[in-house]
Amino acid sequence: MSRALNEKPNAEPLPTLGSAGVILNGRYLPPPEDKDGKLWVRTSALVQSDPKRLYEIWRDVENAPLWQEQIERVTRTGETTSHWIMRGSDKEKTLEWDSEILADEPGHRIAWRSVCGDSSNAGEVIFEPSPGNRGTMVTVLQEFRMGKLASAWETIVGRNPKQAVIENVRHFKALAETGEIPRTQGQPHGPRGAVAGVKAAAYGEKIATPLGLNRKAS
């Protein structure tokens, strides 16, 4: 059901990854419990496209800034490795890390982990044809090893990493289906109370929406 990610000598222990696609009695098993500084999140979306195309969009890591929040640049450093730069919500601070792909099944599954840097994470995405050829179910399971970095991460990034994964899958769906990602920034609204202000901060309403394909040139 799960596999331990290989660890490098003298390195900090890296996240372990449980399969996003484990099903029991027709239902996905719940993600592991948050504990010992680890945060887990699983989220799914039905996307109106075929698995092969969705796999290709996700696998093209250098285009991740088109649909992943606050990712400023991704540079391929090898066939299965890449360097990621995330800019914080205050636009001044950045987080950087290297990532490697652990499993690559074209049209079906990608698994990855960070290997060094400011983010300790591992993840897996599975692309499954929906019954009746009604699109593709995209399921993501991701683990973040936060520890004492949790508050620093949220301070720099501006939102909890769990919510960021959920939002990124929503952006991925919009990008794949329309090439555009709906945005709320700049839309007028009336005065908001204290509760609404807390929710705006919690859900990262001030975080810039990724470009999407149709705004890439601009």
Residue, then its C-alpha position, 0 to 999 in steps of 0.5 A: m500500500s505504501r513505499a518508502l522513498n529512498e534516502k541518501p546517506n547523511a541526509e535528513p529523512l525524506p517523506t514516505l509516500g502512500s499510494a493515491g490510488v488505493i481503493l477499498n470497497g469502491r472508495y479511496l482509503p483516507p490519507p495517512e493521519d497528520k502527525d510527527g510534523k507531516l501533513w497529508v492531503r488528497t484531492s480529486a477532480l473530474v477533468q474533461s480530457d483524456p488521461k494521455r493529454l493530462y499526463e503530458i500537461w502535468r509531466d511538462v514541469e517547466n510549464a508548472p507556473l501556468w497552473q501552480e500558485q506562486i511557482e515562479r520558475v521550474t528548470r529541468t536539470g535532468e531527465t527526471t530532476s528539476h529545480w523549483i522556485m516559489r515566490g512568497s506572498d510578499k514578493e520579496k522572499t523565495l523558497e527553492w528546492d530540487s525535485e526528482i521523479l520516482a515513478d513515471e507511467p505515461g498516461h497513468r501515474i507520476a510520483w515525485r519527491s523533493v531531494c534538498g532545499d526549502s521544501s520537504n515534500a513528496g507526491e503522486v498523481i494518478f489519471e484514471p478514465s472516468p466510467g462511460n468515457r466522461g473525462t478523467m479522474v485526476t487524484v493527487l496525494q501529497e505529503f509535506r514534512m513541515g516540523k518547525l518550518a510550518s509557521a515559516w512556510e505559511t508566513i512566506v507562502g501565505r496559505n496552508p500547503k493543503q489548501a495550496v494543493i487543492e487550489n492547484v488541482r482546481h487550476f489544473k482542471a481549468l487550464a486543461e479544459t479551457g486554457e484559462i484560470p478564473r481569477t477573483q483579484g480585482q473584482p469589486h465587493g462591499p465591506r467585509g466583516a472580521v469573519a470574512g477577513v479571516k476566511a480571505a487570509a485562510y484561503g489565500e484570496k490575495i494570492a495571485t492566480p496562475l497565468g493559464l495558457n491564454r494569458k501566457a503571452s501577456 
